[in-house]
Amino acid sequence: MEYLPLPWLSRRLDRPIYAAIKPFLDDGQRPGIVPASGAGLLLTRWPSARFMAQMPAAVPGGPCYDTDLDARGRRDTNAAWEGWVDVFLSHVLSRPILRPEQVRVLGPDRDRLALGLLRAWCWVPEEDGTFARLPSAAFQDALRLLGAKTRRLPSELLSLPFPAFILDFRILMNKQRAEPPEGVLSPEMIEA
């Protein structure tokens, strides 16, 4: 679990407030924040892909925003984004439960929370433009190869215990022993 500090709410409520975010992949490289005793927690849950498909096509800060949109397009994009963020946060906050029209009580932490969640779930890049929470390039290659061999999605393979993943990968990717040694799987041995 990761904890995103929410400074505006903390000041307003006179105690530390954090959003508890379960990233889909913990890279183990981020310094962990542990909420102090008595801290308030906003609990989140993962959205479905069906829900995320409702995200506006263009968003402020996205590549098409600055280059492809005129002033009216930017205004429309900003309005669509603002409305979607309210619906998004009302959908992913499991405690407290807020309706879209209530999300504004988060004040300036509203946008911080929305972007923090989208970054934790690798939908929006980090400020440096990278997706730091994705598996390493080498592990992505292993997921891609094993996924092609087993016809399983990388997300399914990530749920395997690591020893099982490695065993499957090593056996399925081992090309040195494509044929079994003579007599090992002969019809006679199978009959016996």
HELIX and SHEET records of a PDB file:
HELIX    1   1 PRO A    7  LEU A   13  1                                   7    
HELIX    2   2 ALA A   49  MET A   52  1                                   4    
HELIX    3   3 PRO A   63  ASP A   68  1                                   6    
HELIX    4   4 ALA A   71  VAL A   92  1                                  22    
HELIX    5   5 PRO A  100  LEU A  106  5                                   7    
HELIX    6   6 ASP A  109  ALA A  120  1                                  12    
HELIX    7   7 ALA A  137  THR A  150  1                                  14    
HELIX    8   8 PRO A  154  LEU A  158  1                                   5    
HELIX    9   9 PHE A  162  MET A  173  1                                  12    
HELIX   10  10 PRO A  187  GLU A  191  1                                   5    
SHEET    1   A 4 GLU A   2  PRO A   5  0                                        
SHEET    2   A 4 ILE A  17  ILE A  21 -1                                        
SHEET    3   A 4 GLY A  40  THR A  44  1                                        
SHEET    4   A 4 LEU A  93  ARG A  95 -1                                        
END                                                                             
